[in-house]
């Protein structure tokens, strides 16, 4: 389950969940995607109701999420990216834009958007939160189902 919180009783039967995965830092983003898939399966989301869409980088996950919401009618979407602080200011600009974009997306559409973006200072931090001892993807998968259920009343 997610670090520090429990998702007991979360039931995804009949829900459609989208996953958007950035290919930048795919060693980490694919591990997170797999964690999300594992959680969705565990709480009863059918394989045919799980829609995975790849995009190039974290900057593109916002539009990827909008696409799944509008064209694939998902009940929630998990947007996955990994931004690792580099030598340039790209990290700050992309991170800020994606963070604002994902919040705006869910408020504009009334469809839950799960913030699946790791913003880390080092590769080691990204590693431990994805392929390492704690895969955040699992908690994000359960969060998607919980929020989708909430919105469906
Ligand atoms: N995308 C990521 O998902 N993670 C990164 O750490 C990342 N770093 C980038 C650093 C630079 C200098 C540039 C130019 C792009 C980076 N991107 C990264 C890609 C970005 O999210 C997007 O795919 C491209 O900028 C094209 O819009």
Boltz pocket constraint, residues with backbone or C-beta under 6 A from the ligand:
constraints:
  - pocket:
      binder: B
      contacts: [[A, 22], [A, 24], [A, 25], [A, 56], [A, 57], [A, 58], [A, 59], [A, 60], [A, 81], [A, 82], [A, 83], [A, 84], [A, 85], [A, 86], [A, 88], [A, 90], [A, 91], [A, 94]]
      max_distance: 6.0
